[in-house]
Each structure stands twice: as structure tokens, then as C-alpha cells.
Amino acid sequence: MSTASYGRTHLAGLPEAVTICEVGPRDGLQNESTVLPVEVKAEFVARLVDAGHTVVETTSFVHPKWVPQLADAEALLGAITPAEGVRYPVLVPNERGLDRALDLGVRDIAVFGSTTETFAERNLNRTVDESLEMFAPVVGRAREAGLAVRAYLSMCFGDPWEGEVPVPRVVDVATRMMALGCTELGLGDTIGVATPGRVVALLDALTAAGVPVGRIAVHFHDTYGQALANTLAALQHGVTTVDASAGGLGGCPYAGSATGNLATEDLLWQLEGLGIRTGVDLRKMVETSVWLAKELGRPSPSRTVAALAG
């Protein structure tokens, strides 16, 4: 079953195609209490590629002390046979992480910044300014080596310790990160508090500050059930890259109120109903999330998975 069974209707002002950045293997699994064997993780990545994904965020080179679920990063990358035309970005926190990535032939990396001082201290053990200083040589060396670099920016709408995050603060940190040479900006609603009007206001402010909308990706969490509404608002304002996680896996190990990411299957159901191309097969994604839920020992939180797998 797919949306085609119930009809597809376009809405004016939406893109014809959207790239889904599948973050399940990294952002999804990093917050799971179950640590999966590397063979299962490699199969997960292979299933995602087989479903049609062209961007699969694979793992992280954060120290295993902080994210033990991803301690097998080198082994996982060695177990993956890269498919032609598919990008496998990894999260790189510092120059040591970049060295590991370069040694393994990684071609896409991401750095992970914060709009707020509290989260920067908790996540990076640095102030916002100090974290930007740390990222500068990472981004510079990566770009010299020909790598693409995403600038993840967390807490773009709200912070559990500091409350509402003002749009000018987000714009300030975002433009400073992009000025380092990053090729893409990922806006993170880390605790899922955004609503469509705030999404539009931030996108308008960023484009006014010189960040092209074509270089902006959105990363919504579904804490208050707003992820799909926020995604639609972003698409209406020109965004064409959306992060999602198979089965709705994930959260944030440093923000206890952050629940799961937008489920890839829920996103696909919406995009297919709007006639927007993604190249990703919904049926295969449902099968993958059902399989992974068994490996994790718990059901998938995705409503679409529940509906189609029932």
C-alpha cells in the first residue's frame, strides 16, 4: 500500500523533488540503549541504500566515552561497500576525528554546533565562540581535501535550559559557521518545540543574511507532533533537503527532552501524497524499520510503519 492508492494532489509553491538525508544509522542509533552489532548496522545502511537513499549519515567519530553506541565507527565504515552515487557523511567533532575520517576515505563530514551557551558547554565542553574556533581548522582542512561539510546547528528554536532562542542569535551563529567554509547548514529543532511560523521567520532571516535557501537543510524532532507541519512550511519556503530517521529513531543524548526524529516513513507518506519525488521506496523503508525494531527489541514509533505493517 502507498499514497498512490488514495491519490496524489500537488500544492502550489512546493519543490518537485526533495532529498531525504537519512540519519537513522547515526542520529537514530546514538540514542538507543541497545548497542547493535556492527554487522547489523552495516545491513541497516545497505537496506537504506537499497530503498533508494542517496544520503545516509552513517556514524560519528565522537569519543566512545560520550557516544558508546557508535564506538565501532571504523569497523562499520570498513564493513560498508559504498554504492555509486550515494553519500555516507559522518559526524566529526574535532581535528582528531577529521584525521580518522580522512584515513578511512570519508568524503562527507558534518560538524555539530550550538546556538546556546548551555548546550555548547554540555555537548562540546566549550563556549559557542570556543566551539567555532575548534571547527575552523576542521572545516578548512576538510574543504582543502575536497570534502563536503555540513554545519549542524542545534537548538535553533528552543533550549531546555535557556528557553526560546531568539532568531538573531541563530542567524549570528549560523552565518559564522557558514563563513568557515561549510557547504550546507542543517537547522536542528533539537527538542522539537518549533511551529511553522517560527520556521518561516528563521528561514526568512537566514536568507536575508545571505545564506542561500538551497544550502539549508531542516532537522525536526517530533516531540509535540509538529515535525511534518514544520517540514511543509520549510518546503514552501524553498528548502529541498530534509533530515529523517528510519522508523522515527533517535533523540539527543545531551537533551533529555528530545524525543525521536521525524520518521522517514511519515515524511515519505506526505511527500508522495504531494507528488514530490524522493527516489526512496516507502515499502522497503517500512520493511527495514520493522526489521530494525525487532533487532532493537521494541516497536517503531512511526505511525506510518504501524499502519502499513499491521
C-alpha positions as CSV (number, residue, x, y, z in Angstrom):
1,M,0.0,0.0,0.0
2,S,1.2,3.6,-0.7
3,T,-0.3,7.0,-1.1
4,A,-0.9,6.2,-4.8
5,S,-3.8,4.1,-3.6
6,Y,-5.5,7.2,-2.3
7,G,-4.5,9.8,-4.8
8,R,-1.8,12.4,-5.1
9,T,-2.5,16.2,-5.2
10,H,0.1,18.9,-5.7
11,L,0.2,22.1,-3.7
12,A,1.5,25.3,-5.3
13,G,4.9,26.6,-4.3
14,L,6.4,23.2,-3.4
15,P,9.5,21.7,-4.9
16,E,9.2,18.9,-7.5
17,A,11.9,16.8,-5.7
18,V,13.3,16.6,-2.2
19,T,16.5,14.9,-0.9
20,I,16.0,13.0,2.3
21,C,19.1,12.8,4.4
22,E,18.6,9.5,6.3
23,V,20.1,10.0,9.8
24,G,19.0,6.7,11.3
25,P,22.4,5.0,11.5
26,R,23.9,7.9,13.3
27,D,21.4,10.2,15.0
28,G,18.9,7.4,15.4
29,L,21.1,4.7,16.9
30,Q,23.2,7.0,19.1
31,N,20.3,7.4,21.5
32,E,19.3,3.8,21.7
33,S,20.0,1.8,24.8
34,T,20.6,-1.3,22.7
35,V,24.1,-1.4,21.1
36,L,23.7,-3.2,17.8
37,P,26.5,-5.4,16.3
38,V,28.4,-3.8,13.5
39,E,27.1,-6.5,11.1
40,V,23.5,-5.4,11.8
41,K,24.4,-1.7,11.4
42,A,26.1,-2.5,8.1
43,E,22.9,-4.3,6.9
44,F,20.9,-1.3,8.1
45,V,22.9,1.0,5.9
46,A,22.7,-1.4,3.0
47,R,18.9,-1.7,3.3
48,L,18.6,2.1,3.3
49,V,20.6,2.4,0.2
50,D,18.6,-0.4,-1.4
51,A,15.4,1.6,-0.6
52,G,16.8,4.4,-2.7
53,H,18.5,6.8,-0.3
54,T,21.4,8.8,-1.7
55,V,22.5,10.4,1.5
56,V,22.9,8.1,4.6
57,E,24.5,9.7,7.7
58,T,26.5,6.6,8.7
59,T,28.3,7.2,12.0
60,S,30.2,9.5,14.2
61,F,33.8,10.0,15.3
62,V,32.8,11.4,18.7
63,H,34.8,9.8,21.5
64,P,33.2,6.4,22.5
65,K,33.1,7.6,26.2
66,W,30.3,10.1,25.1
67,V,28.5,8.0,22.5
68,P,29.3,4.3,23.2
69,Q,26.6,3.2,20.7
70,L,28.9,4.4,17.8
71,A,32.2,3.2,19.2
72,D,32.6,0.9,16.2
73,A,32.8,3.7,13.6
74,E,35.9,2.4,11.9
75,A,34.7,-1.2,11.8
76,L,31.3,-0.1,10.4
77,L,32.9,2.0,7.6
78,G,35.1,-0.9,6.7
79,A,32.0,-3.2,6.5
80,I,30.2,-1.0,4.1
81,T,30.6,-1.3,0.3
82,P,29.9,2.2,-1.0
83,A,27.3,2.4,-3.7
84,E,27.9,4.7,-6.7
85,G,26.1,8.0,-6.3
86,V,25.5,7.6,-2.6
87,R,27.0,9.9,0.1
88,Y,27.9,8.5,3.5
89,P,28.5,11.5,5.8
90,V,30.0,11.1,9.3
91,L,29.9,13.4,12.2
92,V,33.4,14.8,13.0
93,P,33.8,16.8,16.3
94,N,37.4,18.0,16.0
95,E,40.7,17.5,14.1
96,R,41.3,14.1,15.6
97,G,38.0,13.0,14.3
98,L,38.9,14.5,10.9
99,D,42.1,12.6,10.8
100,R,40.3,9.4,11.4
101,A,37.8,10.2,8.7
102,L,40.4,11.1,6.1
103,D,42.4,7.9,6.8
104,L,39.2,6.0,6.0
105,G,38.5,7.8,2.8
106,V,35.4,9.6,4.0
107,R,34.2,12.2,1.5
108,D,31.4,14.0,3.5
109,I,31.6,15.2,7.1
110,A,29.5,17.2,9.5
111,V,30.4,19.4,12.4
112,F,27.9,20.0,15.2
113,G,27.5,23.4,16.7
114,S,25.0,25.1,19.2
115,T,23.2,28.3,19.3
116,T,23.1,28.4,23.1
117,E,25.9,28.5,25.6
118,T,24.4,25.9,27.9
119,F,24.1,23.3,25.3
120,A,27.6,24.1,23.9
121,E,29.0,23.5,27.3
122,R,27.1,20.3,27.9
123,N,27.7,18.9,24.4
124,L,31.1,20.2,23.5
125,N,32.5,21.3,26.8
126,R,33.2,24.7,25.2
127,T,31.5,28.1,24.8
128,V,29.9,28.9,21.4
129,D,32.9,31.0,20.4
130,E,35.4,28.3,21.5
131,S,33.5,25.7,19.5
132,L,33.7,27.8,16.4
133,E,37.4,28.2,16.9
134,M,37.6,24.4,17.2
135,F,35.6,23.9,14.0
136,A,37.7,26.4,11.9
137,P,40.7,24.1,11.2
138,V,38.4,21.1,10.8
139,V,36.4,22.8,8.1
140,G,39.4,24.4,6.5
141,R,41.3,21.1,6.2
142,A,38.3,19.2,5.0
143,R,37.5,21.7,2.3
144,E,41.1,21.7,1.1
145,A,40.8,17.9,0.8
146,G,37.7,18.3,-1.3
147,L,35.2,17.1,1.3
148,A,31.7,18.4,1.7
149,V,31.0,19.8,5.1
150,R,27.6,20.2,6.8
151,A,27.3,22.7,9.6
152,Y,24.7,21.2,12.0
153,L,23.3,23.9,14.3
154,S,21.3,22.6,17.3
155,M,18.8,24.4,19.5
156,C,17.6,26.6,16.7
157,F,14.2,27.2,18.2
158,G,14.4,26.4,21.9
159,D,16.7,25.1,24.6
160,P,15.6,23.1,27.7
161,W,17.8,25.3,29.9
162,E,17.6,28.7,28.2
163,G,14.1,28.6,26.8
164,E,13.2,30.4,23.5
165,V,16.2,31.0,21.3
166,P,16.0,34.4,19.5
167,V,16.1,34.4,15.7
168,P,19.0,36.9,15.6
169,R,21.2,34.6,17.8
170,V,20.6,31.7,15.5
171,V,21.4,33.8,12.4
172,D,24.6,35.1,14.1
173,V,25.9,31.6,14.9
174,A,24.7,30.1,11.5
175,T,26.4,32.8,9.4
176,R,29.6,32.4,11.4
177,M,29.6,28.7,10.8
178,M,28.9,29.1,7.1
179,A,31.7,31.7,6.9
180,L,34.2,28.9,7.9
181,G,33.6,27.3,4.5
182,C,30.8,24.8,5.3
183,T,28.8,23.7,2.2
184,E,25.4,23.1,3.9
185,L,23.6,24.4,7.0
186,G,21.4,21.9,8.9
187,L,18.9,23.6,11.2
188,G,18.1,21.4,14.2
189,D,15.0,21.7,16.3
190,T,16.7,19.6,18.9
191,I,13.9,19.4,21.4
192,G,11.0,19.6,18.9
193,V,9.4,22.9,20.0
194,A,9.3,24.7,16.7
195,T,6.0,25.6,15.0
196,P,5.6,26.6,11.3
197,G,5.5,30.4,11.8
198,R,8.9,30.3,13.7
199,V,10.3,28.1,10.9
200,V,9.4,30.6,8.3
201,A,10.7,33.5,10.4
202,L,14.1,31.8,10.8
203,L,14.3,30.9,7.1
204,D,13.5,34.5,6.1
205,A,16.1,35.9,8.4
206,L,18.8,33.5,7.2
207,T,18.2,34.2,3.6
208,A,18.1,37.9,4.3
209,A,21.5,37.4,6.0
210,G,22.9,35.9,2.8
211,V,22.5,32.1,3.4
212,P,21.0,30.7,0.2
213,V,18.0,28.6,0.9
214,G,19.3,25.9,-1.4
215,R,22.1,25.3,1.1
216,I,19.8,24.9,4.1
217,A,18.5,21.5,5.4
218,V,16.0,21.1,8.2
219,H,16.1,18.6,11.0
220,F,12.9,18.4,13.1
221,H,12.1,16.3,16.1
222,D,8.5,15.3,16.8
223,T,8.2,16.0,20.5
224,Y,5.0,18.0,20.1
225,G,3.8,16.4,16.8
226,Q,4.9,19.4,14.7
227,A,7.7,17.8,12.6
228,L,5.6,17.3,9.4
229,A,3.9,20.7,9.7
230,N,7.3,22.3,10.1
231,T,8.7,20.4,7.2
232,L,5.8,21.5,4.9
233,A,6.4,25.2,5.9
234,A,10.1,24.8,5.1
235,L,9.4,23.2,1.7
236,Q,7.0,26.1,0.9
237,H,10.0,28.5,1.5
238,G,12.3,26.7,-0.8
239,V,14.1,24.1,1.3
240,T,14.7,20.8,-0.6
241,T,16.8,18.8,1.9
242,V,15.0,17.2,4.9
243,D,16.6,15.0,7.6
244,A,14.6,12.0,8.7
245,S,15.3,8.8,10.6
246,A,14.0,5.3,9.7
247,G,11.1,4.4,12.0
248,G,11.5,7.7,13.9
249,L,14.5,6.5,15.8
250,G,16.7,8.9,17.8
251,G,16.8,11.9,20.1
252,C,19.7,13.6,21.7
253,P,21.8,12.1,24.5
254,Y,22.6,15.6,25.8
255,A,19.0,16.8,25.9
256,G,16.7,14.6,27.8
257,S,13.5,16.2,26.5
258,A,14.4,15.5,22.9
259,T,12.3,12.7,21.5
260,G,12.5,10.9,18.2
261,N,13.4,12.4,14.9
262,L,10.8,12.8,12.1
263,A,10.2,9.3,10.8
264,T,11.3,8.7,7.3
265,E,8.2,6.8,6.5
266,D,5.9,9.5,7.8
267,L,7.8,12.0,5.7
268,L,7.5,9.8,2.6
269,W,3.8,9.4,3.0
270,Q,3.4,13.2,3.0
271,L,5.8,13.8,0.1
272,E,4.3,11.0,-2.0
273,G,0.8,12.4,-1.4
274,L,2.0,15.8,-2.6
275,G,3.6,14.2,-5.7
276,I,7.1,15.2,-4.7
277,R,9.9,12.9,-5.9
278,T,12.4,11.4,-3.4
279,G,13.6,8.3,-5.1
280,V,13.0,6.4,-1.8
281,D,10.7,3.3,-1.8
282,L,8.2,3.6,1.1
283,R,7.5,-0.2,1.1
284,K,11.2,-1.0,1.5
285,M,11.5,1.6,4.3
286,V,8.7,0.0,6.2
287,E,10.2,-3.4,5.9
288,T,13.5,-2.0,7.1
289,S,12.0,-0.3,10.1
290,V,10.1,-3.4,11.1
291,W,13.3,-5.5,10.8
292,L,15.2,-2.9,12.8
293,A,12.5,-2.8,15.5
294,K,13.0,-6.5,16.1
295,E,16.7,-6.0,16.3
296,L,16.2,-3.3,18.9
297,G,13.5,-5.2,20.8
298,R,10.9,-2.5,20.6
299,P,8.2,-1.3,18.2
300,S,8.8,1.5,15.7
301,P,7.3,4.8,16.9
302,S,6.4,5.7,13.3
303,R,2.7,5.9,12.7
304,T,3.1,5.1,9.0
305,V,5.1,2.0,9.9
306,A,2.4,0.9,12.3
307,A,-0.3,1.5,9.7
308,L,1.4,-0.3,6.8
309,A,3.0,-3.1,8.7
310,G,-0.2,-4.0,10.6
